[in-house]
Every structure is written in structure tokens, then in C-alpha cells.
């Protein structure tokens, strides 16, 4: 599973143009998550709301969860990698 919280939810916004600020474009990578056996993508509903973003603004299908539920699901995962 992939969990996006805080400003991390902005990584999934549609129509980004990162080349304008000399950054790498990660959108193609997010579309290939299943190749890496990442089948669930969770975003923090509170983080989306705080930034004025909805799931319709995102590049890929996600499950939006309140912060408390997101933490519960995170705790169920046996391995955590943060970046």
C-alpha cells in the first residue's frame, strides 16, 4: 500500500508541469504502481481538505480516509518506508 499525507497528496495532482521548475515528473511512475505490487493507494482526507484538493483532482484512483483511519491502516502494514 502507498500512503500519502500532508503535502504528499500534492504529488498526485493532475496536469503538473514539474519541468518548469527543473523537477522530475513522477506521474508516469504513479500510473505503474501495480507493477510494484502496490495495489492500494490511500490519501489523507484531512490533508486533501486542508489544501483545497478533492480526489477528482488526482491522477490515479485513491481511497481517501480520515487521518485516524489512515493511521490504523498504516499500523496494519508490516514494513514501513517513509520519504
Buried (B, 14 or more C-beta within 10 A) or exposed (E): BBBBBEEBBBBBEEEBEEEEEEEEEEBEEBEEBEEEEEEEBBBBBBBBEEEEBEBEBBBEEBBBBEEEBBEEBBEEEEEEEEE
